């Protein structure tokens, strides 16, 4: 019992002592805190710094010896030192009258080294990572850079590439950063499958999206690289494709990409729900804004009752009506479509409602992400500026314009509240992409002025110096002394207006068959003015020196031209050369083609005139017209119909007769199945029919064509077939040597293979003349570069 009492007494004494000690500690702590809240020091000591000057540290503290400071001042000083990016650790403490600042400096990057990389070169990877030589090293940044390098390899189809990073300590606070890369094998896309599609076949939908199946030429096109961002973009492309063809209820249920580790191939599966096909029902315009006359707006609406529903036509109608209403002084009026679906007869009635929108103004436009492109290049695509009324329709149109520049991978425009309730800040986020390219290409053509193999090298920059200007320098050559050199420059916004201005300088030397050679040196100054989204006007001044020389094959042993080998018209023209042609040209171009690379629907028309006679040796007025109409004949089978027409006429002025080189000569764009300059007026006195065709003053041409996908051949190769029928006449010639100048029609039928190759659009034609004249020169096969527009 006594022992127990002693134990209890001892425990009680210990508890009381502990309480007293604790109370003392608390009192001491409180006193220390109170002291820190109103402390002063006589000096500041910096420890741990080797490269950063101590005074630099003191300057960033905000604490001065002899003046009181608080815990909040210490916290602020610590944050300021961290924010300099110079230190990995900062600790501030007080010892008597001294404030001790203990810092741990970041190591400095000496070099960034990439090892094991072949497919992506060092300069490209250096642009990918954030760590740079002479910059502070940071472990978090290193981890982010490692992932960025992995992403760069995923973007070129090497998803199994492995990237590890490490540092090499060089002493004195310097390190080398090393990325060890195992590039692995290139992943491919084995199959693209669609589930749920009934209206359009798999082949048609594969043609719509940008992701393609792998083929032997995919290493050039790089369109078989799986990317989640590209797949999301393809989903949006499919939506717009269906929405513009009547399927307003269409949706992408899912899209997946499954990688087979054994073959390193992706299989992409896109599941869709098409819904019903709709037509437009009633289309009306209503307005709650006083003063707006809706009867004046009906002509601006592109949607028509009974037509297949199209989201694009609705969007275009909204833009046109919005611009008209805003131009009438109703800056805050907004146009919104209201659709009323009729599920029984599958129609959508559209009401374009014009209401008074909120009074909001654009306070400013913030542009982010443009490291190369100047701000003004982006701003000029907006039809609104700071202080203007906010208009969502015009903002969306600016977004489409920026995307069409082809300067950016992505363009995103968002809004943020301004400084006042009626102010809006437009935030434009862009991700730039490469706009320059160096290319070397070759080709072969069987017709035209320069038949045979050719090679060309060019340097192109679409966004020169970030100013949105286009520059191209090219040089090429081929057989028979064929040479070409050119320099082109285009400023798309001349004097700050939406008017393009540019110039072309060129020199072209060519041998036409084995009869004569041409040497053209000249230049053009040109201007273009968009009148509407589809209609563009152009005007240019052209100055050319033309020199012609008879080839040795068409000369007598004494060196004189042989009139039995080549027409006297060519001999006279060559003896009188060089010629100077000074002319002005103007034209109108109308283009609603849906896709210039693979057209399915739309109209293209070009009217062009050239007047020569502003000085120089040529005096003529040349007029040409070309029109093409594309129409999808079968969406399911992807059959496209084409009707094309062309015409031209040239007439002379003054005392000078037309030169033989000014006249029209037939080519494959006029009619297939005949040699270049193989029909029309000719000189019958020439024994050899080669070179005897002189050309004509007038031509008319027409063509019909049905284009279709080639069976069996993978659609990813971009090969299509066609059947065609051509008809043309070339006539009229006042030269004394000319015969067969009457209007006579020729016609041909044939088949084609078209290839959207990585080297440009190529075309192989086989044509059989079914209507021809005696003496016409036939050429059944033709192969060369295809120019649609």
Secondary structure, 3 states (H helix, E strand, C coil): CHHHHHHHHHHHHHHHHHHHHHHHHHHHHHHHHHHHHCECCCEEEEECCCCCCHHHHHHCCCCCCCCCECHHHHHHHHHHHHHCCCEEEEEEEEECCEEEEEEEECCEEEEEEEECCCCCCHHHHHHHCCCCCCCECCHHHHHHHHHHHHHHHHCCCCCCCEEEEEEEEEECCEEEEEEEEECCCCCEEEEEEEECCCCCCHHHHHHHCCCCCCCCCHHHHCCCCCCHHHHHHHHHHHHHHHHCCCCCCCEEEEEEEEEECCCCEEEEEEEEECCCCCEEEEEEEEECCCCCCHHHCHHHCCCCCCCECCHHHHHHHHHHHHHHHHHCCCCCEEEEEEEEEECCCCEEEEEEEEEECCCCEEEEEEEECCCCCCHHHHHCCCCCCCCCECCHHHHHHHHHHHHHCCCEEEEEEEEEECCCCCEEEEEEEEEECCCEEEEEEEEEECCCCCCEEEEEEEEEEEEECCCCEEEEEEEEEECCCCEEEEEEEEECCHHHCCEEEEEEEEEEEEEECCCEEEEEEEEEEEEEEECCCCEEEEEEEEEEEEEEEECHHHECCCCCECCCCCCHHHHHHHHHCCEEEEEEEEEEEEECCCCCCCCCCEEEEEEEEEEEEEEECCCEEEEEEEEEEEEEEECCCCEEEEEEEEEEEEEECCCCCCCHHHCECCCCCCCCCECCCCCCCECCCCCCCCCCECCECEEEEEEEEEEEECCCCCHHHCEEEEEEEEEEEEECCCCCCCECCCCCEEEEEEEEEEEEECCEEEEEEEEEEEECCCCCCECCEEEEECCCC
